[in-house]
Every structure is written in structure tokens, then in C-alpha cells.
Amino acid sequence: MYAILDIETTGGQYNEEGITEIAIYKFDGHEIVDQFISLVNPEKPIQPFVVKLTGINNAMLRSAPKFYEVAKRIIEITEGCIIVAHNAQFDYRVLRTEFRNLGYNFEKQTLCTVELSQKLLPEQKSHSLGKLVRALGIPMSDRHRATGDAMATVQLFKLLLAKDTEKEILTSLIKTEQKKGISPKLLDLVDGIPSVTGLYYIYNEKGDIIYLGKSKNIKKRVNQHFTSVARKSKKIQREAFSVQYEETGSELIALLKECQEIKVNKPVYNRALKKTVFPWSLYAEKDSHGYLCLKIQKTDNRKKEVVSFPGIVEARTALFAIVEKYNLCQKINEISSSEKEHCFPYELSNCNGACLGHETPETYNQRVLEFINNNSFHNQSMIIIDRGRAVDERSAVLIENGVYKGYAFYNLNYQITNINILKNILTPMDNNKDVKKIIQDYLRKKKGLKIVRL
């Protein structure tokens, strides 16, 4: 008995795809004896390119059943069946992941019609489903929808079964999940971990931390370690004895704690934390007329940079964006290629004429200082407010006189606007160049963060 199926997903990162539609036809080798077709609410947004490809959008799925609501029916219709799909490895992996998230081990033999067609129809130029069924004269409707693709796979499978008269290839291509997946011991370790933002610590039997990391979904991340076939992951799988976690809610705190924890614990399977190297930096200097100009230079640790960059291209791109956003002058910042006395943006009213002396240095420099204050915390004191571990909680990261002091969690009923109040509940942390870069990068990427400047 065969369960011939097709799954449409949200797209996205490996092992993080959600099912949006599933079609299963139970096939006894001669005819369809049962079927199950349903849209599925993946509880996550669909990637735009997938919407364009399948026509399934987020609005269509709001009232659709969630996976746990259709899981029992999937188990029933696939009972005693070999899973058959075109590129079965993908469909089977996604299905297993969804069941694993429910705490159920969905394990079946699989048969891939791509591999089967390559063996039985080697003369075909393409073994993609669309091109293959067209070449074989198999009618197809609703391409890239689960129903249409699954039904086309049924017809293709019928033809392939007829071609394989000795049944030798069919038997040899049936695959049983053995080494792939996750062992019962590791599955037990993953089961106790929630899908939250934070840090995870993997210990060996002696109680030593052999690996630690951070993730926005630590359950999925640990599961990836335990299912990966990479050399380092296999070593971790062999030695893993227990897993502990710490929820942070805030990704920034997770990044900062990971940085410090690796330096302190030096886990054997963590690479030594590389120093954050940003060879190019932006410096603010006054020109001969008193205007503050932003200059891209090689990073000099003896000077205080505003922001740093991993490459010259990133630095130039950022400087152009900064000049435009803060209405600064290209000529003063030495990025104008115009041979005229004024910069080109002046002709478009995007420069107030500092290049011609029409704007005073004092007025112009206020906007430069606004940029510097928003992007550098040299000698500044501020509290960065971010998500907490619960709905009624927030996190706070304290920087005092340009030095990272630590973090704290507080209830929404309290207002943390004073350094002395925050220090009473602060978890102190080390300050170094790595954490400085982490904070700067986070502030640059997360535009909506609340920052209390003191």
C-alpha cells in the first residue's frame, strides 16, 4: 500500500518551513482507495516568492486547520503505507519535523519518483515533475498546488510500476529512515527544551559544557545539531548527555551572554570566539572652515570611531545613506564627484549649501552630532529597552559613559529610567570590543528599539 503525497510549504530556512497545503492519495497499486486534501495554517508568514508560485497567501490560511488538527488524519491514512513523493526526501523531512514538534515520531519507508524515473526512464531530458509528465502525456492541472502535483505523481507512479516488471528497482529504492533523524536518547533531550529565544548548553557525561550557542528558537537549533550529519554535529551527538537552557527573550542579551560564556567556558566544540574585525571605520573631523566631516579611514584603535564596517564597499554605501538621511553635504564629506564648487544634491535642494558657505558650521554640525549620538555610545549613558521573557516583562541593557555594564529584566509595572534604580537589579557583565560591536550592529539593524538616553 502506498501513500502518494505532495506538500506545499511557506518556504524559509531549512527545518523551519511550515506546511500550507497537503494532499495524500492512498493507492493500492491499482487504484486510489482513500484520499485526504487540506489547506493548513502554518502559523507563520509565507515567503513572497512562494505566494507567487503557488497562489496560496496568508489570508487564505487564516481559517484553515492547524497541523495538530489534521495530524491524526495523516497518521490514519498513511498507516501501513510506503510514502511516495516526487523528491520524497523534502516532503518526508517537512512532515517528520511537523510531527516532531508535536512530540510524535512519524517514521515510514519512502520511495522517490525522481530516483525511480531516473532508473526506469533514463532517456528523459528532465526528471522535474512538470516536464516529465508533459513528456509522458500525463494530464496535469493545478501545478504547484498539492492536489494537482499529488495526482500527477499518482499517474506517474502507475506508469513507473508498469515499467518495473521485475520489481527489483522498486524494492531497492525503498528507503527506511535509519541513521537520519534523531536517536531516542537525543529526542528525550530535545523534548525538554522550549521554542524560545535564549542560550542552550550541551553537556557531556562528566558535566563539562561541550557546546553552547544562542538562537531565537533554541528547540529548533538544538534539534538541528542532533539531526545534522556534519562532522562536528556527529561528535556533539555522540557525547551529549544533557542539555540546559536559559531564556532571555531579547536576542541582544542572548548575543552578549553567548560572547561572554564562550570566553569563560571555552567549550571544546565552539570555535574560539574570533575578535570582531572591522578594518574600516567612520571618523568625525572638523575641516578648516569648522564643518564636521565624516571620513572613511582604516580603523585606528587610538582614535574614537563613530561606527565600523567589515569592508570598504559597506562603508561607502553607509556613508551615502547617512549623508542623504541627515541632509548633509557630499562635498564636505568628500564623496562628491562634481567639479563644481557645490555638490550635486545642492541643485536638488538636498543639501543646504554648506559647500558654498550658505549654512553655518553650527547649524550643519548639529545634524552631524545627531547622527553620532544615534550611532555611537562613546562617553554616553543609555538604557536599551528590549523584549523580556514574558508578555509583562522587558529587558534593559545598561551602557554608562560608553561602557557596557550588564543587563536586567523588569516588570512593566516599573519604570526604569534611572541608572541607580537599574543598578540594583543589574547582572554585571564584562565590557570589551566584541560586545561593543555586537551592540552597535544590533542597534543598526533594530530600528524600532526604545533607547533611554541619560
C-alpha positions in Angstrom: 0.0 0.0 0.0 1.3 3.5 -0.9 0.5 7.0 0.4 1.3 9.2 -2.6 1.5 12.8 -1.3 2.6 16.3 -2.1 3.2 19.2 0.4 3.3 22.9 -0.2 5.2 25.0 2.4 5.9 28.5 3.5 9.5 28.4 2.3 12.2 29.8 4.5 15.2 28.3 6.4 16.0 24.6 6.5 13.8 22.8 9.0 11.8 25.9 9.7 9.3 25.6 6.8 5.6 25.3 7.7 3.1 23.3 5.7 0.4 25.3 3.9 -1.3 22.5 2.0 -1.2 18.7 1.9 -2.7 16.1 -0.4 -2.5 12.4 0.2 -3.8 9.6 -2.1 -3.9 6.1 -0.7 -3.0 3.8 -3.6 -3.1 0.0 -3.6 -1.1 -0.4 -6.7 -4.2 -0.3 -9.0 -6.5 2.4 -7.8 -6.9 5.2 -5.2 -8.8 3.8 -2.1 -8.7 6.9 0.1 -7.7 10.5 0.0 -7.1 13.5 2.2 -6.7 17.1 1.0 -6.5 20.2 3.1 -5.0 23.6 3.4 -3.0 24.0 6.7 -2.5 27.2 8.8 1.3 27.2 9.3 1.2 29.9 12.0 4.0 31.8 10.2 4.1 34.1 7.1 4.5 32.6 3.6 7.6 33.8 1.7 6.6 36.2 -1.2 8.1 34.0 -3.9 6.1 31.0 -2.7 2.8 33.1 -2.8 3.7 33.9 -6.4 4.5 30.3 -7.2 1.5 28.5 -5.6 -1.1 31.2 -5.3 -1.6 30.4 -1.6 -1.5 33.5 0.5 -1.7 34.2 4.2 -5.3 35.4 4.1 -6.4 32.0 2.6 -4.9 30.1 5.6 -6.3 32.2 8.5 -9.3 29.9 8.9 -7.5 26.7 7.8 -6.9 24.0 10.4 -3.5 24.0 12.1 -1.2 21.0 11.7 -2.1 19.4 15.0 -5.7 19.4 14.0 -5.0 17.3 10.8 -2.2 15.2 12.3 -4.4 12.3 13.4 -6.0 12.0 9.9 -2.5 12.0 8.3 -1.4 9.2 10.6 -4.6 7.2 9.8 -4.3 7.5 6.0 -0.6 6.6 5.9 -0.9 3.7 8.3 0.9 0.7 6.8 1.9 2.6 3.7 5.1 3.5 1.9 5.4 7.3 1.5 5.7 8.1 -2.2 6.5 11.6 -3.5 8.4 13.4 -6.2 11.5 14.5 -4.3 10.4 12.4 -1.3 13.3 13.5 0.9 11.9 17.0 1.1 8.2 16.1 1.8 9.1 13.4 4.3 11.5 15.7 6.1 9.0 18.5 6.5 6.3 16.1 7.6 8.6 14.5 10.2 9.6 17.9 11.5 6.0 18.9 12.0 5.2 15.7 13.9 8.4 16.0 15.9 7.3 19.5 17.0 4.2 17.7 18.4 6.3 15.2 20.2 5.4 12.3 17.8 7.9 10.1 15.9 6.5 9.8 12.4 8.6 7.1 10.7 7.9 5.5 7.4 9.6 3.8 4.4 9.8 6.2 1.5 10.0 6.0 -2.3 11.1 8.9 -4.5 9.6 9.0 -8.0 12.5 11.3 -9.1 15.0 8.5 -8.4 12.6 5.8 -9.8 12.1 7.8 -13.1 15.9 8.3 -13.4 16.3 4.5 -13.3 13.4 3.5 -15.4 13.3 6.4 -17.8 16.9 7.4 -18.4 16.2 8.7 -21.8 14.2 11.7 -20.4 16.0 15.0 -20.5 14.4 16.3 -17.3 13.0 14.5 -14.3 11.2 17.5 -12.8 7.6 16.7 -12.3 6.2 19.3 -14.7 8.5 18.5 -17.6 8.3 14.7 -17.0 4.5 14.4 -17.1 4.3 16.6 -20.1 6.8 14.4 -21.9 4.8 11.3 -21.0 1.5 12.8 -21.9 0.1 12.7 -18.4 -2.6 15.3 -17.9 -1.9 17.8 -15.2 -3.9 20.7 -13.6 -3.2 23.0 -10.6 0.6 22.9 -11.0 2.4 23.8 -7.7 -0.7 23.0 -5.7 -0.7 19.9 -3.5 -3.8 18.3 -5.2 -2.5 18.8 -8.8 1.0 17.7 -8.1 0.0 14.7 -5.9 -2.5 13.4 -8.6 0.2 13.8 -11.3 2.5 11.8 -9.1 -0.1 9.1 -8.8 -0.3 8.8 -12.6 3.4 8.9 -13.0 3.8 6.2 -10.3 1.3 3.9 -12.1 3.4 4.2 -15.3 6.6 3.5 -13.4 5.2 0.5 -11.7 4.2 -0.9 -15.0 7.8 -0.3 -16.3 9.4 -2.1 -13.4 8.2 -5.6 -14.3 10.7 -7.4 -12.1 10.1 -5.1 -9.1 13.8 -5.2 -8.4 14.4 -1.4 -8.8 11.3 -0.6 -6.8 12.4 -2.7 -3.9 16.0 -1.4 -3.9 14.8 2.2 -3.9 12.5 1.9 -0.9 14.3 3.7 1.9 13.8 3.2 5.6 14.8 6.0 8.0 17.7 4.7 9.9 20.7 6.9 10.7 18.9 10.1 9.6 16.6 11.6 12.2 17.3 11.6 15.8 18.1 8.8 18.3 15.7 8.2 21.3 18.3 9.5 23.7 18.7 12.8 21.9 15.0 13.1 21.3 14.5 13.0 25.1 17.0 15.8 25.5 15.2 18.0 22.8 11.8 17.3 24.3 12.5 19.3 27.4 13.6 22.5 25.5 11.1 25.2 24.7 10.9 27.2 21.4 12.1 30.5 22.9 14.9 33.0 22.4 17.9 32.3 24.6 21.0 30.2 25.1 21.5 26.5 25.2 24.3 24.5 26.9 25.2 20.9 25.8 27.0 18.9 28.5 28.9 15.6 28.3 28.6 12.8 31.0 31.3 14.4 33.1 29.3 17.6 33.4 31.5 19.7 31.0 30.0 22.1 28.6 31.0 20.8 25.1 29.0 23.3 23.1 26.9 26.4 23.7 25.0 28.8 21.4 22.2 31.2 21.1 19.1 31.2 19.0 15.7 32.8 18.5 14.3 29.3 18.7 16.5 27.2 20.9 14.5 24.0 20.5 14.8 24.1 16.7 18.5 24.9 16.9 19.4 22.1 19.3 17.3 19.8 17.1 19.4 20.8 14.1 22.6 19.9 16.0 21.1 16.5 16.8 19.9 15.7 13.2 22.8 17.2 11.2 25.3 14.9 9.5 28.1 17.4 9.7 31.3 16.1 11.4 31.2 18.5 14.4 27.5 17.7 14.9 28.1 14.0 14.9 30.8 14.4 17.6 28.3 16.5 19.7 25.6 13.8 19.2 27.9 11.1 20.5 29.0 13.0 23.6 25.8 14.8 24.5 24.5 13.7 27.9 22.3 16.6 29.0 21.1 20.0 27.7 20.3 23.1 29.7 18.9 26.4 28.5 18.4 29.9 29.6 15.6 32.0 28.2 16.5 35.7 27.5 13.5 36.9 25.4 15.9 39.6 24.0 18.2 38.5 21.1 20.7 41.2 22.2 21.1 39.7 25.6 21.5 36.3 24.1 24.2 37.6 21.8 26.0 39.3 24.7 25.8 36.3 27.0 27.0 33.9 24.3 30.0 36.1 23.7 31.0 36.1 27.4 30.1 32.5 28.1 32.3 31.2 25.3 35.2 33.2 26.5 34.7 31.9 30.1 33.9 28.3 29.5 35.8 27.6 26.3 33.6 24.7 25.1 35.6 22.1 23.1 33.3 22.3 20.1 32.9 26.0 20.0 35.4 27.8 17.8 37.3 30.3 19.8 35.4 33.5 19.6 37.0 35.5 16.9 37.8 39.0 17.5 35.3 41.2 15.7 37.5 42.7 13.0 36.1 45.8 11.2 39.0 47.2 9.2 37.2 50.3 8.1 35.7 53.0 10.3 33.9 56.3 10.1 35.5 59.2 11.9 34.3 62.7 12.5 36.8 65.6 12.0 36.5 69.3 11.6 37.7 70.8 8.4 39.4 74.2 8.1 36.0 76.0 7.9 34.7 74.4 11.1 32.4 71.9 9.5 32.3 68.3 10.9 33.1 65.9 8.1 32.6 62.2 8.2 35.6 60.3 6.8 36.1 56.7 6.0 39.5 55.6 7.2 41.3 52.4 8.2 40.4 51.6 11.8 42.8 53.1 14.2 42.3 52.0 17.8 44.0 55.1 19.1 41.0 57.2 17.8 37.3 57.0 18.6 35.4 55.9 15.6 31.6 56.5 15.2 30.8 53.2 13.5 32.9 50.4 11.9 32.5 48.2 8.8 33.7 44.9 7.6 34.6 46.3 4.2 35.2 49.5 2.2 32.1 48.9 0.0 29.8 48.6 3.0 31.4 51.8 4.5 30.9 53.8 1.3 27.3 52.6 0.9 26.5 53.5 4.5 28.1 57.0 4.2 26.0 57.8 1.2 22.9 56.7 3.1 23.9 58.8 6.2 24.5 61.9 4.1 21.1 61.6 2.5 19.2 60.8 5.7 20.7 63.7 7.7 20.7 66.1 4.8 24.5 66.5 4.9 26.8 67.7 2.2 28.6 65.3 -0.2 31.3 67.8 -0.9 32.2 68.3 2.8 32.2 64.5 3.3 34.4 64.1 0.2 32.1 61.7 -1.7 31.0 64.1 -4.4 32.5 63.7 -7.9 31.2 67.1 -9.1 33.9 69.5 -10.3 31.7 72.5 -9.4 32.1 74.4 -6.1 28.8 72.9 -4.8 27.7 69.2 -4.6 25.1 67.8 -7.0 22.4 67.3 -4.2 22.5 71.1 -3.7 20.9 71.5 -7.1 18.1 69.2 -6.0 17.7 71.0 -2.6 19.0 68.0 -0.7 22.0 70.0 0.6 21.5 73.3 2.5 24.6 74.8 0.8 27.3 74.1 3.4 29.7 73.5 0.5 29.1 77.2 -0.6 29.1 78.6 3.0 25.4 79.2 2.8 24.8 77.2 6.0 26.7 78.0 9.2 29.0 75.3 10.7 27.0 75.4 13.9 23.7 74.6 12.2 25.3 71.9 10.0 27.2 70.3 12.8 24.0 69.8 14.9 22.8 67.3 12.3 26.2 65.5 12.3 26.2 65.3 16.1 22.6 63.9 15.9 23.9 61.1 13.7 26.9 60.5 16.0 24.7 60.4 19.1 22.3 57.9 17.5 25.0 55.6 16.3 27.9 55.7 18.8 27.9 55.4 22.6 31.4 56.9 23.3 31.1 58.5 26.7 27.3 58.2 26.5 25.0 56.7 29.1 21.9 54.9 27.9 19.5 52.1 28.6 18.4 49.9 25.7 14.9 48.5 26.3 14.0 45.2 24.5 11.7 42.2 24.9 11.6 40.2 28.1 11.0 36.6 28.8 7.2 37.1 29.2 4.5 39.4 27.9 4.6 41.6 31.0 8.4 41.8 31.2 11.1 43.9 29.5 14.8 43.7 29.4 17.3 46.5 29.8 20.9 46.8 28.8 22.9 49.5 30.6 25.7 51.5 29.0 27.4 54.0 31.3 29.9 56.6 30.0 30.3 54.4 26.9 31.0 51.2 28.9 28.7 48.2 28.8 27.7 47.4 32.4 25.3 44.5 32.1 21.6 43.6 31.7 18.4 43.2 33.8 14.8 42.1 33.5 12.0 44.1 35.0 8.2 44.1 35.2 6.2 46.5 33.1 4.7 48.0 36.3 8.1 49.5 37.0 9.7 52.4 35.1 13.5 52.0 34.6 14.7 55.5 33.7 17.4 55.9 36.3 20.8 54.3 36.3 20.8 53.9 40.1 17.5 52.0 40.0 18.7 49.8 37.3 22.0 49.0 39.0 20.1 47.5 41.9 18.8 44.6 39.7 21.6 44.5 37.2 23.5 41.3 36.2 27.0 42.7 35.7 28.9 41.7 32.5 32.4 42.3 31.0 33.0 45.1 28.6 35.2 44.6 25.6 35.5 45.4 21.9 33.4 42.4 20.9 30.4 43.4 22.9 30.7 46.9 21.7 30.4 45.7 18.1 27.5 43.4 19.0 25.6 46.3 20.5 26.4 48.7 17.6 25.3 46.1 15.0 22.1 45.3 16.9 21.2 49.0 17.2 21.9 49.5 13.5 19.6 46.6 12.5 16.8 47.0 15.0 15.4 50.4 14.2 12.4 50.2 16.5 14.2 49.7 19.8 13.4 52.0 22.7 16.6 53.8 23.9 16.5 55.9 27.1 19.5 58.4 27.0 20.7 59.5 30.4 
